[in-house]
Amino acid sequence: MTNGNKPAVHKNILFKLRPVLRWLIRLRGSIRAIAGGFALGLFLAFTPTVGVQVIAALFLATLFGLNRPAAVIPVWITNPVTMAPIFTFNYWVGCFFLEGPPVSEVSQKMMAIALEVAKMDIFAVRDQVIIFVQLGRDIIIPLLCGSLLVGTLAGAGGYVVVYRLLTFLHTRRIRKKKSRPGGENL
Protein backbone atom coordinates (compact mmCIF):
# COMPACT_ATOMS: atom_id res chain seq x y z
CA MET A 1 0.00 0.00 0.00
CA THR A 2 1.39 3.40 -0.91
CA ASN A 3 1.16 6.52 1.20
CA GLY A 4 -1.19 8.02 -1.38
CA ASN A 5 -3.83 5.36 -0.55
CA LYS A 6 -3.80 5.78 3.23
CA PRO A 7 -6.24 8.71 3.43
CA ALA A 8 -8.73 6.81 1.26
CA VAL A 9 -8.46 3.78 3.56
CA HIS A 10 -9.04 5.90 6.68
CA LYS A 11 -11.95 7.65 5.01
CA ASN A 12 -13.47 4.28 4.02
CA ILE A 13 -13.25 3.01 7.63
CA LEU A 14 -14.91 6.18 8.94
CA PHE A 15 -17.60 5.86 6.27
CA LYS A 16 -18.38 2.32 7.44
CA LEU A 17 -18.53 3.50 11.05
CA ARG A 18 -20.86 6.38 10.18
CA PRO A 19 -24.06 4.75 11.56
CA VAL A 20 -22.32 4.02 14.86
CA LEU A 21 -20.98 7.56 15.05
CA ARG A 22 -24.42 9.00 14.34
CA TRP A 23 -25.91 6.83 17.04
CA LEU A 24 -23.27 7.95 19.57
CA ILE A 25 -23.77 11.63 18.73
CA ARG A 26 -27.54 11.40 19.17
CA LEU A 27 -27.36 9.91 22.65
CA ARG A 28 -28.54 12.21 25.40
CA GLY A 29 -26.17 13.09 28.19
CA SER A 30 -22.76 14.54 28.71
CA ILE A 31 -19.77 13.32 26.77
CA ARG A 32 -18.40 11.82 30.01
CA ALA A 33 -21.65 9.96 30.74
CA ILE A 34 -21.78 8.50 27.22
CA ALA A 35 -18.09 7.53 27.18
CA GLY A 36 -18.43 6.13 30.71
CA GLY A 37 -21.47 4.08 29.76
CA PHE A 38 -19.67 2.72 26.71
CA ALA A 39 -16.61 1.85 28.83
CA LEU A 40 -18.80 0.09 31.41
CA GLY A 41 -20.48 -1.93 28.65
CA LEU A 42 -17.13 -2.93 27.18
CA PHE A 43 -15.87 -4.00 30.60
CA LEU A 44 -18.93 -6.15 31.17
CA ALA A 45 -18.72 -7.60 27.65
CA PHE A 46 -15.35 -9.14 28.47
CA THR A 47 -16.44 -10.64 31.77
CA PRO A 48 -18.14 -14.04 32.03
CA THR A 49 -21.42 -12.50 33.14
CA VAL A 50 -23.42 -13.95 30.25
CA GLY A 51 -27.09 -13.90 31.05
CA VAL A 52 -26.87 -10.94 33.39
CA GLN A 53 -24.75 -8.53 31.32
CA VAL A 54 -27.64 -6.34 30.18
CA ILE A 55 -29.17 -6.20 33.66
CA ALA A 56 -25.77 -5.41 35.20
CA ALA A 57 -25.11 -2.72 32.58
CA LEU A 58 -28.46 -1.03 33.24
CA PHE A 59 -28.09 -1.24 37.01
CA LEU A 60 -24.49 -0.02 37.15
CA ALA A 61 -25.04 2.74 34.58
CA THR A 62 -27.97 4.01 36.61
CA LEU A 63 -26.01 3.71 39.86
CA PHE A 64 -23.03 5.66 38.51
CA GLY A 65 -25.02 8.17 36.43
CA LEU A 66 -23.77 6.90 33.08
CA ASN A 67 -25.63 6.71 29.80
CA ARG A 68 -27.68 3.50 29.86
CA PRO A 69 -27.99 2.88 26.08
CA ALA A 70 -24.25 3.44 25.69
CA ALA A 71 -23.67 0.85 28.44
CA VAL A 72 -26.06 -1.78 27.07
CA ILE A 73 -24.99 -1.86 23.41
CA PRO A 74 -21.35 -2.99 23.93
CA VAL A 75 -22.36 -5.97 26.08
CA TRP A 76 -23.74 -7.58 22.92
CA ILE A 77 -20.12 -8.02 21.77
CA THR A 78 -20.31 -11.22 23.80
CA ASN A 79 -22.80 -13.47 22.06
CA PRO A 80 -22.86 -17.17 21.18
CA VAL A 81 -20.65 -16.55 18.13
CA THR A 82 -17.95 -14.51 19.92
CA MET A 83 -18.20 -16.03 23.41
CA ALA A 84 -15.76 -18.92 22.92
CA PRO A 85 -12.89 -16.91 21.41
CA ILE A 86 -13.30 -14.02 23.87
CA PHE A 87 -13.44 -16.20 26.98
CA THR A 88 -10.67 -18.50 25.73
CA PHE A 89 -8.46 -15.45 25.23
CA ASN A 90 -9.38 -14.13 28.68
CA TYR A 91 -8.59 -17.53 30.19
CA TRP A 92 -5.23 -17.54 28.38
CA VAL A 93 -4.44 -14.10 29.84
CA GLY A 94 -5.49 -15.32 33.29
CA CYS A 95 -3.12 -18.29 32.97
CA PHE A 96 -0.19 -15.86 33.03
CA PHE A 97 -1.09 -15.22 36.66
CA LEU A 98 -2.78 -18.46 37.78
CA GLU A 99 -2.44 -22.08 36.76
CA GLY A 100 -5.23 -24.00 35.14
CA PRO A 101 -5.98 -26.69 32.58
CA PRO A 102 -4.48 -26.39 29.09
CA VAL A 103 -5.94 -23.61 26.94
CA SER A 104 -6.88 -26.08 24.20
CA GLU A 105 -9.05 -28.03 26.66
CA VAL A 106 -10.72 -24.86 27.92
CA SER A 107 -11.27 -23.66 24.36
CA GLN A 108 -13.22 -26.83 23.58
CA LYS A 109 -15.32 -26.36 26.72
CA MET A 110 -16.01 -22.74 25.75
CA MET A 111 -17.16 -23.84 22.30
CA ALA A 112 -19.53 -26.36 23.91
CA ILE A 113 -20.87 -23.67 26.26
CA ALA A 114 -21.39 -21.25 23.36
CA LEU A 115 -23.39 -23.90 21.50
CA GLU A 116 -25.53 -24.57 24.58
CA VAL A 117 -26.16 -20.85 25.17
CA ALA A 118 -27.12 -20.42 21.51
CA LYS A 119 -29.85 -23.03 21.95
CA MET A 120 -31.23 -21.38 25.10
CA ASP A 121 -33.92 -18.78 25.40
CA ILE A 122 -32.43 -15.34 25.96
CA PHE A 123 -34.32 -15.10 29.26
CA ALA A 124 -32.94 -18.40 30.61
CA VAL A 125 -30.51 -16.44 32.77
CA ARG A 126 -30.31 -19.03 35.53
CA ASP A 127 -29.39 -21.80 33.09
CA GLN A 128 -26.74 -19.63 31.44
CA VAL A 129 -25.13 -18.85 34.80
CA ILE A 130 -25.23 -22.52 35.86
CA ILE A 131 -23.32 -23.55 32.73
CA PHE A 132 -20.42 -21.26 33.66
CA VAL A 133 -20.43 -22.28 37.32
CA GLN A 134 -20.09 -25.92 36.26
CA LEU A 135 -16.70 -25.15 34.71
CA GLY A 136 -15.11 -25.50 38.13
CA ARG A 137 -12.68 -23.39 40.13
CA ASP A 138 -9.61 -24.46 38.15
CA ILE A 139 -11.05 -22.75 35.06
CA ILE A 140 -13.23 -20.02 36.57
CA ILE A 141 -10.50 -18.37 38.67
CA PRO A 142 -8.01 -17.83 35.77
CA LEU A 143 -10.96 -16.88 33.52
CA LEU A 144 -12.13 -14.23 36.00
CA CYS A 145 -8.60 -12.92 36.45
CA GLY A 146 -8.02 -12.62 32.71
CA SER A 147 -11.52 -11.23 32.12
CA LEU A 148 -11.07 -8.49 34.72
CA LEU A 149 -7.74 -7.47 33.18
CA VAL A 150 -8.94 -7.60 29.55
CA GLY A 151 -12.26 -5.93 30.47
CA THR A 152 -10.50 -3.14 32.36
CA LEU A 153 -8.12 -2.47 29.46
CA ALA A 154 -10.96 -2.59 26.90
CA GLY A 155 -13.13 -0.31 29.03
CA ALA A 156 -10.34 2.20 29.63
CA GLY A 157 -9.39 2.21 25.95
CA GLY A 158 -13.03 2.49 24.91
CA TYR A 159 -13.55 5.43 27.26
CA VAL A 160 -10.60 7.34 25.84
CA VAL A 161 -11.56 6.66 22.22
CA VAL A 162 -15.27 7.52 22.64
CA TYR A 163 -14.53 10.58 24.80
CA ARG A 164 -12.05 11.99 22.27
CA LEU A 165 -14.28 11.12 19.33
CA LEU A 166 -17.35 12.77 20.85
CA THR A 167 -15.34 15.82 21.89
CA PHE A 168 -13.99 16.15 18.35
CA LEU A 169 -17.43 15.72 16.76
CA HIS A 170 -19.07 18.13 19.21
CA THR A 171 -16.39 20.77 18.57
CA ARG A 172 -16.73 20.27 14.82
CA ARG A 173 -20.50 20.68 15.01
CA ILE A 174 -20.12 23.95 16.95
CA ARG A 175 -17.60 25.27 14.41
CA LYS A 176 -19.95 24.43 11.53
CA LYS A 177 -22.83 26.24 13.24
CA LYS A 178 -20.67 29.31 13.83
CA SER A 179 -19.42 29.35 10.24
CA ARG A 180 -22.96 29.52 8.84
CA PRO A 181 -24.42 32.96 8.14
CA GLY A 182 -25.93 34.19 11.40
CA GLY A 183 -24.24 31.31 13.26
CA GLU A 184 -22.40 33.56 15.75
CA ASN A 185 -25.71 34.35 17.43
CA LEU A 186 -26.39 30.67 18.31
C-alpha positions in Angstrom: 0.0 0.0 0.0 1.4 3.4 -0.9 1.2 6.5 1.2 -1.2 8.0 -1.4 -3.8 5.4 -0.6 -3.8 5.8 3.2 -6.2 8.7 3.4 -8.7 6.8 1.3 -8.5 3.8 3.6 -9.0 5.9 6.7 -12.0 7.7 5.0 -13.5 4.3 4.0 -13.3 3.0 7.6 -14.9 6.2 8.9 -17.6 5.9 6.3 -18.4 2.3 7.4 -18.5 3.5 11.0 -20.9 6.4 10.2 -24.1 4.7 11.6 -22.3 4.0 14.9 -21.0 7.6 15.0 -24.4 9.0 14.3 -25.9 6.8 17.0 -23.3 7.9 19.6 -23.8 11.6 18.7 -27.5 11.4 19.2 -27.4 9.9 22.6 -28.5 12.2 25.4 -26.2 13.1 28.2 -22.8 14.5 28.7 -19.8 13.3 26.8 -18.4 11.8 30.0 -21.6 10.0 30.7 -21.8 8.5 27.2 -18.1 7.5 27.2 -18.4 6.1 30.7 -21.5 4.1 29.8 -19.7 2.7 26.7 -16.6 1.8 28.8 -18.8 0.1 31.4 -20.5 -1.9 28.7 -17.1 -2.9 27.2 -15.9 -4.0 30.6 -18.9 -6.2 31.2 -18.7 -7.6 27.6 -15.4 -9.1 28.5 -16.4 -10.6 31.8 -18.1 -14.0 32.0 -21.4 -12.5 33.1 -23.4 -14.0 30.3 -27.1 -13.9 31.1 -26.9 -10.9 33.4 -24.8 -8.5 31.3 -27.6 -6.3 30.2 -29.2 -6.2 33.7 -25.8 -5.4 35.2 -25.1 -2.7 32.6 -28.5 -1.0 33.2 -28.1 -1.2 37.0 -24.5 0.0 37.1 -25.0 2.7 34.6 -28.0 4.0 36.6 -26.0 3.7 39.9 -23.0 5.7 38.5 -25.0 8.2 36.4 -23.8 6.9 33.1 -25.6 6.7 29.8 -27.7 3.5 29.9 -28.0 2.9 26.1 -24.2 3.4 25.7 -23.7 0.8 28.4 -26.1 -1.8 27.1 -25.0 -1.9 23.4 -21.4 -3.0 23.9 -22.4 -6.0 26.1 -23.7 -7.6 22.9 -20.1 -8.0 21.8 -20.3 -11.2 23.8 -22.8 -13.5 22.1 -22.9 -17.2 21.2 -20.7 -16.5 18.1 -17.9 -14.5 19.9 -18.2 -16.0 23.4 -15.8 -18.9 22.9 -12.9 -16.9 21.4 -13.3 -14.0 23.9 -13.4 -16.2 27.0 -10.7 -18.5 25.7 -8.5 -15.4 25.2 -9.4 -14.1 28.7 -8.6 -17.5 30.2 -5.2 -17.5 28.4 -4.4 -14.1 29.8 -5.5 -15.3 33.3 -3.1 -18.3 33.0 -0.2 -15.9 33.0 -1.1 -15.2 36.7 -2.8 -18.5 37.8 -2.4 -22.1 36.8 -5.2 -24.0 35.1 -6.0 -26.7 32.6 -4.5 -26.4 29.1 -5.9 -23.6 26.9 -6.9 -26.1 24.2 -9.0 -28.0 26.7 -10.7 -24.9 27.9 -11.3 -23.7 24.4 -13.2 -26.8 23.6 -15.3 -26.4 26.7 -16.0 -22.7 25.7 -17.2 -23.8 22.3 -19.5 -26.4 23.9 -20.9 -23.7 26.3 -21.4 -21.3 23.4 -23.4 -23.9 21.5 -25.5 -24.6 24.6 -26.2 -20.9 25.2 -27.1 -20.4 21.5 -29.8 -23.0 22.0 -31.2 -21.4 25.1 -33.9 -18.8 25.4 -32.4 -15.3 26.0 -34.3 -15.1 29.3 -32.9 -18.4 30.6 -30.5 -16.4 32.8 -30.3 -19.0 35.5 -29.4 -21.8 33.1 -26.7 -19.6 31.4 -25.1 -18.9 34.8 -25.2 -22.5 35.9 -23.3 -23.6 32.7 -20.4 -21.3 33.7 -20.4 -22.3 37.3 -20.1 -25.9 36.3 -16.7 -25.2 34.7 -15.1 -25.5 38.1 -12.7 -23.4 40.1 -9.6 -24.5 38.2 -11.1 -22.7 35.1 -13.2 -20.0 36.6 -10.5 -18.4 38.7 -8.0 -17.8 35.8 -11.0 -16.9 33.5 -12.1 -14.2 36.0 -8.6 -12.9 36.5 -8.0 -12.6 32.7 -11.5 -11.2 32.1 -11.1 -8.5 34.7 -7.7 -7.5 33.2 -8.9 -7.6 29.6 -12.3 -5.9 30.5 -10.5 -3.1 32.4 -8.1 -2.5 29.5 -11.0 -2.6 26.9 -13.1 -0.3 29.0 -10.3 2.2 29.6 -9.4 2.2 25.9 -13.0 2.5 24.9 -13.6 5.4 27.3 -10.6 7.3 25.8 -11.6 6.7 22.2 -15.3 7.5 22.6 -14.5 10.6 24.8 -12.1 12.0 22.3 -14.3 11.1 19.3 -17.4 12.8 20.9 -15.3 15.8 21.9 -14.0 16.1 18.3 -17.4 15.7 16.8 -19.1 18.1 19.2 -16.4 20.8 18.6 -16.7 20.3 14.8 -20.5 20.7 15.0 -20.1 23.9 16.9 -17.6 25.3 14.4 -20.0 24.4 11.5 -22.8 26.2 13.2 -20.7 29.3 13.8 -19.4 29.3 10.2 -23.0 29.5 8.8 -24.4 33.0 8.1 -25.9 34.2 11.4 -24.2 31.3 13.3 -22.4 33.6 15.7 -25.7 34.4 17.4 -26.4 30.7 18.3 
